């Protein structure tokens, strides 16, 4: 078959296949154009998931009639200079979106410049461009797309349900709204108002407000500011505390020069920054905005412009890791406020509302058997007759001067593991083992960074029986273990002898520690990075060196633990990412008892 030149209509449809994957892609391109035009209010309306109708209206700069004609031609754009293809300072720049949309749908553009007396309109019917006509319209531009994919019906079978397409459109609006908090957005799907974001004030306050409206109040309460700059790079935004995490990365939003992206380098930098602060398989919540000169990033890698390529990827990664690390470090001992809310939610189902205790009210038991009031009140007493553990509280007199400290003054120890502290406006419940485990872990990491963990020789070396595979990995990692303060060597068949241990673990169970370290190294595998292996071993050492559950602490020991937590970064979560303490505000506690 001879080579032939494709028609402009066919070329546009091919381009549409790259740029327009689904209705949400159309919304993204049109909203980006509105933002480039300087809009302060953008209204989006869709019907039938965007297949029947997509209408984007803005109050931007508008276009004169001669620009309307060029706007629907391929590679006609006002946003890119032919002299420098890498000086891209706008969200759109290729000039492909409008002609691509017009080739597969009925496209109508109505626009009026701010200084013009009249508006003008132009239609493109599945590739056939009409003439410019006068129209009645406000300042700005209104783009209407009907019967999407009508010229390529085969594409329709690849689309999802109307609900799924509406959700995809909603996600597009959310991401663009995050990057532009000073712009108002509305989204109406069918006859239902889907989203409405009012314009926010300038600065970090407005940005956090916009992020909170999209990511939830929980994020606003537990977000820390991120800000760092190096050379011509800068990163800003907000990141959630390590104790605020999800099973997926749906609440991680990354932007490069105001453009929402899904970049592996940036995602990897976030993962490295949080490192051992969150549990495996969990993901932090954050919104980061990276800004850099246009010539330092290539945004032309992917037709949908969701992937980018950096000139100095290492510098970008280092900036993000260090910025996030500094922000989380500055948060100190803070843990997610949501932990207290979750605790209260757990308590509420077991609290009988006041009105149910009135005479004549007979609540039904969960088993379906009716109980009188006296029987209902007696049930918990029966359970308490035979406690499952020693529930006597070890109480401590209040230290008045400590009530204003973040974690308050220790008042009691329950079940030999939970420290109850009092603050001016609430109470704090601390898991003593989890908290001390993080403290020991951070001390080990600091020693490691300073050149090695302090060691203490054993008066009587400990012989530990192990199988051949465990002995093999320990011997292979002898140098690394020595750096961590654990000095051992083979001792005949099926054993190693431990001669020195970390000074922090002078009284630990050395045999159990050695077996756990061997199991950790085997589980991590030889392919893991040296730093990851060292941190994994540090975590195991910390677990063995921390205050154990079941140990009764003296008042000064409890308060010392609280003060150490306040002074130690990341102490709001243990080495496994679980919270080390829960704070309950007095106002919320009073609500449980109907006092508010």
Steps between C-alpha positions, in 0.01 A plus 500: 500500500652838402571769760244778501438819694227478762221754491487774766180343639673165549804666652279681750324177596835329558607794716171481687573136582817611682368813670133412566478169684168566672265790587724595792782564251281757321419671830868511592603665171220755507549596865874535444426738212273701730774523763752609238253774401512641854154388612396560859176297476459177303170314466485144361178321404479143371216267400499122452850474642621763253397315184185704436633836622809669641479875553787704647434868566761745626544874559848511350652728238285373212593488129440730203329349192827454308641288786186287507573388144859405584413338835343195331792446260766245592812634668368855514576645843574828674697328779818382333784675326654330198839630610501299826293184517604443861389836637155372597333720762136399449296184555412466132751555222466250215189637333356150461211493745229703323552357148517148648172552687338656193590196289306255721209714625290807439710788636372853555714785630352832606735772620512868585806701587481717810544818297263399218138602450390176335551127531566260213441126453641222284391136455688192385280201411714183509783665310296741282578856609225760471517876469542750780170662597396776743357373825367622835732418788679626808870574530707185472452175312242222495598174330227243441565142389208277398481138383858417594655213296206508256742482206696213660226286664746214553653703784175490696540134593820584689327747731374409846166566666357852523580505867863403436538765231351764730745394769792536259384850407467587868860389563621724217323801648632425849862486386478822301314671784782408740759666278288816464336580837431861397269377220139397566377169351160340464418162349146388419446144380157449349267707715706457814760738640807283534765745627515862604821671610490870583803717438746488789725772640858530383781309671534182704179563694293497182687199363440297817132597496469378141687178580276443800186537289632234264696266726284537809509671839713217631783605269470866601536407868801275445692671219841663544632768262778406258731766355853477364706647217833419342656684208213549256277227649234547764243273662204601716171359621371295789568144617300285740651372823635143477214370715256621233515246219288300257512158330551669159667808352174667393565795733848578371492803271814615318537807280780632281472869409128485577446190286356183666737210430543134584877467498689194628796708613283723719302206639826324586630812674185515716537134591864553596422806712239320711716186510456318831240743633196323351403132491576288198228513238367834623529838327523854642273789403659809345488769233837625373568772246837497325604813309804527276603680181333365186834400350563268797199276428355339187120491516471371143565136587139379493203620289289540814785693667480295821863383485803728505876462467745703708840618385649432844283226648738441791477859617121495479480179701743627762308826542168322556642239739677766708203738499258232614750369755546847649124559517432169673795553734366841596165339588682334791285266705168599335265215416186519290208669675284244323629237746311671780188528285522132412532413868188700583312330217594164648370611837172653383319181393541368855365810671128490587336835412352683797139470384527121493556491875163654577242284679294294261769476232595137431786463251520181300818296527696424182396141536137606470411424864333791683679627813361710780698802613634329808615201293660727239695681769597175670648346180825699503544430871495128431784543255702700751463229766768294323754736338720349231807679643615708794297817443612688808617846403837623622411863569739794522443838667459779247808710419336839448792649309485221242136545402595755234749270329380348168465151649406619847575352843492127567208407726472121481624179346241245388561133423874566546519635143282809459600832651212741558607864503298814568523826306317827561226410253502123471675171561774310317528121493848370415606149400824488699660217300420651159614845610829385651563280197497809277724689743761224501476467123566871446798488737645206307452684171673807642793290620519329163508835321774617737729210410379195688295373793667497840587142602533323832695180547328206667664365814379157395459467121168352389489191278194491272386185319392563140452307177754520219309758291469737796866463588592564136318833475632619837859421407452666160375818671758501781640839401158666487395344831821623665415851386166453677676391821450123470829308487472127434684215330441131414530263794534143389220324312154654519577798724643851523651673799407858583782696669377860489155660481367854457538687829129576496429126514719400790209325674316364196445134410806465275410155365149611396643819349751306290238258369264787407777684314587187302132453410474866395802478269367184341160659447638825355716311252843579362359734237385767745713811535760521776322789672170313499665193652669708769174676588315167514759364743485826699124455533546148634765616746272783614213261561717287728648802677178681579290499814298182484127468549424381852770707669378734772660845472568746778345848469830662404556231235160564345554874488851453364356288218245773418772768493722282278209454259448876482867549416530218246384540138266234362412375851131523412528160330688182583745326266209319335307819424240459774417796727682511833240716672141618473384842616140554608376855547294567811220651293465175303510289814223711652287435193525127569335555836240746377662796672501695171 
